[in-house]
Amino acid sequence: MKTKFEHGAHPQRVAVVSGSTGGMGTAICRKLAADGMRVVMLGRSAEKLSRVSDQIRRELDLCTPPLIQTIDIADPQSVGQAVETIYQNVAQVDLLVHAAGDGPVASLLETTEAMWSDTVQSKLLGTIRLTKQIAARMVACKSGQIVIVNGVFSLEPDPMFAVNSTVNCALAGFAKASARDLGRSKVRVNVVNPGATETALWKQIAKDLATQLQTTSQVINEMVLAKIPLGRLATPDDVAGIVGFLASDAAAYLNGATITVDGGVTAAV
């Protein structure tokens, strides 16, 4: 789907969002579009991308829907082709948001080789691949920002999420190193760490945890809620609001920062 970038005295800022058809990804796209950015939605399914893009157009009464681009971030060739196509349609990417990737519910001894390789390829290496491709162009423009939606396991690893805990910690290190490196070229890198969030993914996680612990999803939800000082799960809009803040001028001096969105449950300082 190709839509030319709107040039003018004040060109519209462009945001590229990976994982844009997931619960958090969709909310982030909606928030950025509502704030006036031209959004490019990335995902594996063209059908899902089209449906969510049109949904956002209708909800916000936009003249044109967000752009869509299929991509498999686990495939280096797909990433390269997608980025080339994006830059054929927009003059510059001002914001890259990573909201793709998840991991299995499994302790170390329950993990399989496939669990590790799939999550590392998609969530870790996929983020690195896409960042490297777009960051190179941001550096050339001496402008841009990258936001990685990571997770609280980067602060407090959980034994029931061995793969995600490992990958999240790796992403945290990648983000900090990249912020110190790219910041010299006026490209900022920041992280958002959501806790348990009301999405279809969370429902599946609660179901998987219930199976592991031989209980019910309702009990899992009650256990999680009991630990959260604010007494509720995050919503996708809670996370999207923080991404919107990072994309705003109010956050212009934030680089290498991590914002945790978990209702206060994480005890790590």
Rosetta blueprint (number, residue, H / E / L):
1 M L
2 K L
3 T L
4 K L
5 F L
6 E L
7 H L
8 G L
9 A L
10 H L
11 P L
12 Q L
13 R L
14 V E
15 A E
16 V E
17 V E
18 S E
19 G L
20 S L
21 T L
22 G L
23 G H
24 M H
25 G H
26 T H
27 A H
28 I H
29 C H
30 R H
31 K H
32 L H
33 A H
34 A H
35 D L
36 G L
37 M L
38 R E
39 V E
40 V E
41 M E
42 L E
43 G E
44 R L
45 S L
46 A H
47 E H
48 K H
49 L H
50 S H
51 R H
52 V H
53 S H
54 D H
55 Q H
56 I H
57 R H
58 R H
59 E H
60 L H
61 D L
62 L L
63 C L
64 T L
65 P L
66 P L
67 L E
68 I E
69 Q E
70 T E
71 I L
72 D L
73 I L
74 A L
75 D L
76 P H
77 Q H
78 S H
79 V H
80 G H
81 Q H
82 A H
83 V H
84 E H
85 T H
86 I H
87 Y H
88 Q H
89 N H
90 V L
91 A L
92 Q L
93 V L
94 D L
95 L E
96 L E
97 V E
98 H E
99 A L
100 A L
101 G L
102 D L
103 G L
104 P L
105 V L
106 A E
107 S L
108 L H
109 L H
110 E H
111 T L
112 T L
113 E H
114 A H
115 M H
116 W H
117 S H
118 D H
119 T H
120 V H
121 Q H
122 S H
123 K H
124 L H
125 L H
126 G H
127 T H
128 I H
129 R H
130 L H
131 T H
132 K H
133 Q H
134 I H
135 A H
136 A H
137 R H
138 M H
139 V H
140 A H
141 C H
142 K L
143 S L
144 G E
145 Q E
146 I E
147 V E
148 I E
149 V E
150 N L
151 G L
152 V H
153 F H
154 S H
155 L L
156 E L
157 P L
158 D L
159 P L
160 M L
161 F E
162 A H
163 V H
164 N H
165 S H
166 T H
167 V H
168 N H
169 C H
170 A H
171 L H
172 A H
173 G H
174 F H
175 A H
176 K H
177 A H
178 S H
179 A H
180 R H
181 D H
182 L H
183 G H
184 R H
185 S H
186 K L
187 V E
188 R E
189 V E
190 N E
191 V E
192 V E
193 N E
194 P E
195 G L
196 A L
197 T E
198 E L
199 T L
200 A H
201 L H
202 W H
203 K H
204 Q H
205 I H
206 A H
207 K H
208 D H
209 L H
210 A H
211 T H
212 Q H
213 L H
214 Q L
215 T L
216 T L
217 S H
218 Q H
219 V H
220 I H
221 N H
222 E H
223 M H
224 V H
225 L H
226 A H
227 K H
228 I L
229 P L
230 L L
231 G L
232 R L
233 L L
234 A E
235 T L
236 P H
237 D H
238 D H
239 V H
240 A H
241 G H
242 I H
243 V H
244 G H
245 F H
246 L H
247 A L
248 S L
249 D H
250 A H
251 A H
252 A L
253 Y L
254 L L
255 N L
256 G L
257 A L
258 T E
259 I E
260 T E
261 V E
262 D L
263 G L
264 G L
265 V L
266 T L
267 A L
268 A L
269 V L
